[in-house]
Amino acid sequence: MSAFAEISLAIAFAAVSLAQILAMVRLVKGPGTGDRILALDTMVLNAIGMIVLVGLAQGSQIYFEAALIVAMLGFVSTVAYARFVLRGDIIE
């Protein structure tokens, strides 16, 4: 891997890590439940980005499949949590 690619990956790791920390702060401090739901969804997206970056750094394609699985689970969990908060029941 070239030096430019390594520097780019290091910057990307730092940016995604900072975004994850800021989303975690919003999760803890969020004034409302909606803010906390959005913070959790943002944390899932940041985790997906981190998994993809690890896949790029390692040169392995298995991480991309893992990122797809995390994306599907993250979407379903966000919808389920939002329904629970709005209606008090997930399954009608």
DAKA-V565272 format. One record per residue. SS is DSSP state (H for helix, E for strand, C for the rest). Layout:
BEGIN
ss: [SS/SS]
END
This chain:
BEGIN
ss: [C/C/H/H/H/H/H/H/H/H/H/H/H/H/H/H/H/H/H/H/H/H/H/H/H/H/H/H/H/C/C/C/H/H/H/H/H/H/H/H/H/H/H/H/H/H/H/H/H/H/H/H/H/H/H/H/H/H/C/C/C/H/H/H/H/H/H/H/H/H/H/H/H/H/H/H/H/H/H/H/H/H/H/H/H/H/H/C/C/C/C/C]
END
